[in-house]
Amino acid sequence: QVQLVESGGGLVQAGGSLRLSCAFSGRTFSNYAMGWFRQAPGKEREFVGHISWGGTRTYIDDSVKGRFTISRDNAKNTVYLQMNNLKPEDTAVYYCASYPIWQNGGYSGYANLASYDYWGQGTQVTVSS
């Protein structure tokens, strides 16, 4: 079965940077688009970013656009979330998830968590002021 394992979270001061990684195993990585979501305490899980199977198309939520970038390395079966100029409001558990393009009929559901089939356990990001 598919396994997704996030890493790279931690405690950082406001204005700092972190790079999250998500390792994919169990299926052919290049068959999936990938997404990042986050969930703060007491909040709904929200969309952060999405990247197509080949990495040529990305979608970043307006709330983090200009600060976060998403990328992938298919040779390493890994997707990344580079987070710069972090703010306390970014504090959350960050999840990566796989997006089955063929089941969703394309990329229109990229921001919908229900369109993703497998999820990692999450990694905590805490930004202090």
N, C-alpha and C positions, 0 to 999 in steps of 0.2 A: 504494500500500500504506500501511498504518498506520505512522506514526512517532510515537514518544514520546521527548521530550527533557527530562530532569531538569535542574534548576539550583537554585542556592541553597546548596549544600553549602560546607563550609569548616572552618576551625579555630576552635573556641570553647572558653572555659574552663568548667569545671563550674559549673552554676547558670545559665548563659546560655541564650539562645534562638536558634533559627534557623527560617526558613520556607522549606521546599522547594517548588518549583513543578514541574509536569509539563505540558508543552505537547503537545497531541494534534493530529494532522493526518492526512489521507488518507481518512477515513470520517466518518460523522455521529457526533459526539462524544456527543450525548444518547442514542444507542442503546446505550451501554455503561455499565455500572457500572465503577468503578475501584478499584484497590488499591495499597497500598504494602507493600513487603517490604524486608528488610535482611539483609545478610550480613557478618558479622565474619570476620576472618582465622581460618582453621581451623575455622569453624563452618558449620552448615547454613543455607541461606537460610530465614528465618523471617517469618511474617506479622506485619504491624504494624497495618494498618487497611484498611477498605473503605468505600466510599460508593456508594449506589444511584444510578441514572441521574439522578434528579431532586434528589438531595442531601438527601432527607427522612429517610433511614435510614442510620445509620453503625454500624460495628462496629470496636471498638478492642481490641487485645490487652491482656490483663490486665497484662502487663509494663510497659506504657506508659500505661495508662488513668489519667486525671487529669493527665497531663503533655502528652500529644500530642492534637491534634485534626485531623480530616480535613474538608476542605470542597472545593467545586467551584464554578466559574463557567462555566456552559454557553455564555454569550455570548462568553467568551474562550477556550473550548476548553481549559480549564486546571483541573487538580486541585492542591490544596495539602496540605501536611503542616506544621502549626504545631507546633514542638517547644519546649517550655518546661522549665525546670529540668533541663537536660541533665546527664547523668552520664557518666563515662568508659566505663561499660558500654554506652552508646549508640553508641560508635564503630563504624562499619560503612559499607559502601557501601549506599546506599538506592536502590531501584528502584521505579518505578511500572509498572503493568501494566493492560491493559484486560481486562474481564470480559464476554464475550458472554452476556447473560442468556438469550437464546433457545436457545443451544446447551447451556447448563448446566441448563435447565429450572427456573430460579429462582435463589435466592440461597444455597442450602444449601452450595455449594462455595466460599464467600467466603474461607475461610482456606487453601484448597488451591491451591498454586501451579500445579498441573496444570490448573486451571480457567481460567487466564488465557491469552489467545492471543497478545498482543503485549507486548513488554517494552522499556523504555528501556535506555540504556547504563549507567545508574547515576551517582550523584553521591556523592562521599566526604564523610562527616561525621566529624570527629575532635574528641573532647572531651578536653581536658587537665585534669589535677587541679591 
